[in-house]
Amino acid sequence: MADFTHFNEQGRAKMVDISEKSETERTATAISSVQVTKEIYQKITTNKINKGDVLSVAQVAGIMAAKKTSDWIPMCHPLQLKGIDISFDWETDNDTYVLQIQAFVKTKGSTGVEMEALTSASATALTIYDMCKAIDKGMVIGQTYVLSKKGGKSGDYYREDQGE
């Protein structure tokens, strides 16, 4: 079991000991998306969703989720995050409306923030779905992935295909 860092000598789950790792600045950016109907697109962009400002609420949900990642993912260490930023970009083409979500997370610590960025992007997408589902339950949450990460022992990572 020596090759598996999250298992002890008895083959049972454990949280990895990071106490000997040096604290460095670490960042991660994750991407997700939500494909919506034209009606939802128009209502979000004109702030006419009955539940309120969809993007503002989704941003807050994404920030809260990043801060609570270790509560959701069993082997994640609780981290003191130094910054979280969520941005949106609409892609509209031939009657297709996709809201791209980018979640950026930063810390100075002994372990990376990829899981926090992924959790943030996912919760943001789920919140958008929740706030718009009364109009259409057929929305599609798209691929969610790490776009980049910086810092730490394993070095920097940049996704080459950008998820396409």
Secondary structure, DSSP 8 states (H G I E B T S, - for coil): -TT-TTB-TTS-B-----TTS--EEEEEEEEEEEEE-HHHHHHHHTT--TT--HHHHHHHHHHHHHHTHHHHSTT-----EEEEEEEEEEEEETTEEEEEEEEEEEEEESS--HHHHHHHHHHHHHHHHHHHTTT-TT-EE---EEEEEE-STT--EE-SSTT-
